[in-house]
Amino acid sequence: MIEFEGVTKRFDDGTLAVRGVDLVIPSHQVTVFVGSSGSGKTTLLRMINRMVEPTSGVVSIDGEDVAALDPVALRRRIGYVMQSAGLLPHRRVLENIVTVPRLNGMGRSEATELGLTLMDTVGLDRDLAGRYPNQLSGGQQQRVGVARGLAVDPNILLMDEPFGAVDPIVRADLQAELLRLQGELGKTVVFVTHDIEEAFLLGDQVVILADGGVIAQRGAPADILAAPASEFVADFIGADRGRRALRVEHRDGVAVVVDSNGRPAGVLTEDAAPS
Ligand SMILES: Nc1ncnc2c1ncn2[C@@H]1O[C@H](COP(=O)(O)OP(=O)(O)OP(=O)(O)O)[C@@H](O)[C@H]1O
């Protein structure tokens, strides 16, 4: 479990990126930070692996304050996948995937075996192992990025808009793949996006951030859909209603969550239904 307690981040130039965030991120689930540009999503994510230090408050992993942990060691045991994959251009696919295990001292042949296995895991043809990143499609590059994030077999996988730079069809593929992978691996995934549809599709818990890095609402997608906590949230989740993947319909007095084809995906409990 990752926990934020009273976490605030003010950058040196005075920008208040995150304000008083209290949040529990449960283990083995996908938590998605969603919000408009500049709402503090990346800053929050990066405080987990100490790429950004909080100005005040505590970030802990399984009860351990990350401020007390060595940042390099911390980053080597937390997977990190970023937008446009962030691959090293002059290293081949396989070398990119196993960069961190090699830094951690893994031998070459063991690393090769691991890299190829991870290519299988993320659905990449092993024939691509010797290519350079610019010889891959955007979707393939993102898969390499995910494989690299998994290479240290982390308990925690941080994903910062990992599918932001690919076209919608490839993006849908990658989303489905992530859900499949998560079903198998059960990592603690923290995922950043500005796309509410992606957030609702992938998140067990969705955290909606408003400008200035405050939490506007958090909860399961169905609960947020059923009972937006404020006008801001209602607007934010309603912006794309036409192509919403999940929505709430009332059938015979029961609040039912249905998918884009109108098929019921679940029934809301009394507590979650709007009053
Ligand atoms: N190193 C920095 N120095 C000063 N301000 C920063 C720094 N990094 C981020 N900020 C500011 O902090 C705020 C939050 O930024 P952050 O990158 O966390 O937002 P975000 O929600 O991830 O945005 P996006 O969706 O555009 O990536 C923004 O106003 C941003 O300009």
PDBQT file of the ligand as one rigid body, heavy atoms in Angstrom, charges set to zero:
ROOT
HETATM    1  N1  LIG A 301      10.083  21.513 -11.959  1.00  0.00    +0.000 N 
HETATM    2  C1  LIG A 301       9.043  22.344 -11.898  1.00  0.00    +0.000 A 
HETATM    3  N2  LIG A 301       9.217  23.637 -11.539  1.00  0.00    +0.000 NA
HETATM    4  C2  LIG A 301       8.163  24.482 -11.460  1.00  0.00    +0.000 A 
HETATM    5  N3  LIG A 301       6.890  24.130 -11.701  1.00  0.00    +0.000 NA
HETATM    6  C3  LIG A 301       6.655  22.865 -12.058  1.00  0.00    +0.000 A 
HETATM    7  C4  LIG A 301       7.721  21.905 -12.184  1.00  0.00    +0.000 A 
HETATM    8  N4  LIG A 301       7.166  20.719 -12.562  1.00  0.00    +0.000 NA
HETATM    9  C5  LIG A 301       5.837  20.948 -12.676  1.00  0.00    +0.000 A 
HETATM   10  N5  LIG A 301       5.527  22.220 -12.365  1.00  0.00    +0.000 N 
HETATM   11  C6  LIG A 301       4.192  22.827 -12.333  1.00  0.00    +0.000 C 
HETATM   12  O1  LIG A 301       3.411  22.131 -11.391  1.00  0.00    +0.000 OA
HETATM   13  C7  LIG A 301       2.075  21.994 -11.851  1.00  0.00    +0.000 C 
HETATM   14  C8  LIG A 301       1.710  20.521 -11.923  1.00  0.00    +0.000 C 
HETATM   15  O2  LIG A 301       2.507  19.905 -12.922  1.00  0.00    +0.000 OA
HETATM   16  P1  LIG A 301       2.357  18.369 -13.284  1.00  0.00    +0.000 P 
HETATM   17  O3  LIG A 301       3.355  18.060 -14.349  1.00  0.00    +0.000 OA
HETATM   18  O4  LIG A 301       2.366  17.558 -12.060  1.00  0.00    +0.000 OA
HETATM   19  O5  LIG A 301       0.878  18.353 -13.908  1.00  0.00    +0.000 OA
HETATM   20  P2  LIG A 301       0.148  17.232 -14.737  1.00  0.00    +0.000 P 
HETATM   21  O6  LIG A 301      -1.228  17.154 -14.180  1.00  0.00    +0.000 OA
HETATM   22  O7  LIG A 301       0.948  15.992 -14.757  1.00  0.00    +0.000 OA
HETATM   23  O8  LIG A 301       0.110  17.916 -16.163  1.00  0.00    +0.000 OA
HETATM   24  P3  LIG A 301       0.199  17.282 -17.645  1.00  0.00    +0.000 P 
HETATM   25  O9  LIG A 301      -1.084  16.526 -17.849  1.00  0.00    +0.000 OA
HETATM   26  O10 LIG A 301       0.285  18.520 -18.506  1.00  0.00    +0.000 OA
HETATM   27  O11 LIG A 301       1.425  16.440 -17.683  1.00  0.00    +0.000 OA
HETATM   28  C9  LIG A 301       2.024  22.730 -13.173  1.00  0.00    +0.000 C 
HETATM   29  O12 LIG A 301       1.566  24.029 -12.946  1.00  0.00    +0.000 OA
HETATM   30  C10 LIG A 301       3.463  22.725 -13.633  1.00  0.00    +0.000 C 
HETATM   31  O13 LIG A 301       3.722  23.819 -14.475  1.00  0.00    +0.000 OA
ENDROOT
TORSDOF 0
